[in-house]
Amino acid sequence: MRKIHVDDIVATLRQLCIDANIEIRPDRVEAYHRALEQEESETGREVLQQLILNAEAAKEQRIPFCQDTGYAVVCVELGQNGHITGGSFVDALNEGVRQGYQQGFLRKSIVHNVLERINTGDNTPAPPGRIIGSAGPTTASRMDPFTPMLIERGLKGMIGKGRRSERVRQTAMEHGCVYFGSVEGTAALLSGCIQHAEVVAVEDLGPEAIYRLTVTDFPAIVVNDLHGRDLYEEGRNLYRRLRAG
């Protein structure tokens, strides 16, 4: 019979949680490079180059390659000859995940109760020598109901990912606001552009609080300009023309 101490389970799972969020599989990185060789558009090449640089930054600096670090699903095969010693198997799994998300500076997304929506823990401080942990764009459309009001009150620029509603695009054009897109999955690369971070509202929300960020050389692409152009729409139209021959 093979005896497995719970400390070994904790240590292994801790490292797996960290590695899964820091090291992109080599075949994925190779796919980025192959796509870069074949990509014809300037915007597409820029996006792929950022993904490659982000993978390198995450691995070298040991920080998550994306700010959305998900939650752990542990699949275990324990044969009849395996015997857990030193404590509870389930407790060891939970402890390994807890340590991995804490020591890896990973975003905690699990709540105690889905109705109360109280998070099980707060984000830990950023790694020494960095202003902030991994920071990247989130789906901008979830803010669409509130964005026109902000634009009408003076907002001049937004950064996110994904398309905006017709109302947001129209309001932005009328009031001189530009929407920039940033590449999802490049949070390690983008966080290195942040020179200063300051909480300005709802501090109790932890990583979901509102921050004032000072950035340098932050890569972003104009999606909706002051003249009503939409990069996503133009990209789809170009793709259709290319497929039509």
N, C-alpha and C positions, 0 to 999 in steps of 0.2 A: 504493500500500500504506500502510495506517495503522499507525504505530508506537506501541505502548503500553508505557510504562516501568513496571517492576515497582513502583516507588515509588508510582505513581498507583493501582495495584491494591491495595497495602497500605493506603493512606490511605482509599480508598473502602470497602473491606471492613471496616476498623476502625470507621468511622462507621456502617455498616449494622448491625453487631453491637450497637453501643451503642443506636442509635435503635430497633431492633426490640424492645429490652427496656425502653425508657423511654417511648416515645410510643405510646399506644394509638390505633388508627385512629379518625378522627373519626366514621365511621359506627357504630363500636362504642359510642362515648360517647353518640351520639344515640340508640342503641337502649336504653342504660341509662335515659336521660331519658324515653323513650316508655314503657318498662316501669314506671318510677316513677309516671307519671301514671295508669297502669291498675291498679297493684297495690293490693289492698284490705287485706291483712294488715299489721299494724304491724311484725312481724318482717321480712316481705319488703321493706317500704319502707326499713327500717333497713339491710338488707343492700345494697340498690341505692344508697342514699345513701353508704354507705361505699365502694362501687365507684367512684362518681363522684368523691368526694373523693380517693380513692387515685390515680385517673388524673390529677387536677390536681396532686397532690403530687409524683408521679413526674416529670411534665413540668417543673414549676417548679424542683424541687430537683435534677433530672438524676440520679435514682437509679432502679434497676429497680422496676417496679410489682409484681413478684413475685420471691420469693427463688429460685424454681426457674427459672433462666435457660437451661436446656436446653443443647443443643450445636448447632454450626453445620453446616448442610447447604448447600453452595454449588453452585448450578446455573449453569453458564456456557455461553453461546453465543458461540463464537469463529469468525467467518467466515474464509474462505480468504484474505481480504485483510488480516487482522489479524496483526501481528507483535510478539511480546513482546521487549522489550529490557531490558538491565541485570541479567538474572539468570533464575532458574528460575521458571516460572509457578506450579508447585505450591508451591514454597517461599514465593512471594509470598502465595498464598492462606493458607497456614498462619501466616505472619507477621501478616497482617491480622487473622486470628481471634485470635491470641495477644495482639496489642496491644489489640484491642477488648475482650477479656475482662479484660485487666489494667487498662487505663485506664478502663473502664466499671464497674469493681468488680463484675464478674459472677462468679457461682458456676461453678467449673470442675468438670465432671462426667466428663471423659474419663480412662480408665485406660490405662497402657502395655500391659497384658496382662490379658485378662478372667479368667484363672485366678489370677494374683498379685494383681489388683485394687489396683495401686499407681497413685495419681492422678498425672497428668502435671505438676501444679503446685498450689501452695497459694493460698488466697484472698489478695488484696491487702488492705492496711489500708482501713478505712472512709474516706470523704471527709472532709476537714477540716471541723470544726464539728459532726460527727455522732458519736454514741457507737458506733454500729454500722451496718453496711450494711443492705440490705433484709432484713426479718425477718418471716416469716409462718408460719401453721400448716401442719403436714404431716399426712398420713393417720394418724390415731391408732390405727387397728386393728392396725398393724404392731407396736405395743407391747402388744397385748392379752395375749400369753402371759406377760409379765413384770409387768403392772400389778397383778393381785391381790396379789402379794407386796409390792409397794411400798405399796399401800393398807393392808395388814395391819400394816405397819411405820410407819404414821403419815401417809402422804400424804393431804392434805385437799382438794386441788384440782388439776385438770388442764385444760389448754387444747390443743385440736387441731381437727381437722375430720373429719367423717364419724362413722358409728355405731360404738358399742362393742359387744363381745360380751355375751351374756347373763350370763356369768360375771363380767365386769368390772362390769356394772351392778348385779348382785346383791351383789357384794363391796363396792362403793361405798356402797350403801344400808345395808348392815349396819354399816359402819365410819364412816359420816358423811363421805363424800367426794363432792364435786360435780364434774361434768364440764362445762366450758364450751366452746362452739364459737366459733371466730373465722372470719371470712370469708376464704376462699382468694382469692388474687389481690389482696390489699390490703397487701402487704408494705411498700410505700413509706410508706403512712399509718401502719401499726403501728410501724414502726421509729422514727418520730418520738415515740412514747410512751415509749421506753426511755431512762431517765435514767442508768443505770449498767450496765455489763456486765463480768463477771469470770469467767474460766475456772476451773472447780473440779475438772475431771477430764478425762482423755485429751486433753491439749492437742495431742498430735501428730496428731489427726484434723482439725485446722484448723476449718473451718466446722461439722463434725459433732461437735466437742467439746461437753462439757456446760458450760453457762454458768449463772451466777446473775445474773438480770436484775432491776433495780429499775425499775418502770414507773409511769406516771401517766396517768390517764384512758384506760386501755387498753380498747378496745371488745370486749366478749365477751358471748355470750348463753348462758344456762343451758340446757343440752341435757338432762342427767340430774340431777334434784334429789335431795334427801334422802328423798323420798317415793316414788321409783321412776318418776316421770314421764319420758317420752322425747319430746323436741320433734320429732324426725324421724318417729316413729310417729304423733304427733298431727297433724303436717302432712300426712302421706299420707292419714290417715283423713278429714281435713277436705276434701282434694282429691277423694277418692272421693265424699263426700256432695255436694259442689258439682256434680260431673259427673253424678251421678244425678238432680240437679234437686230 
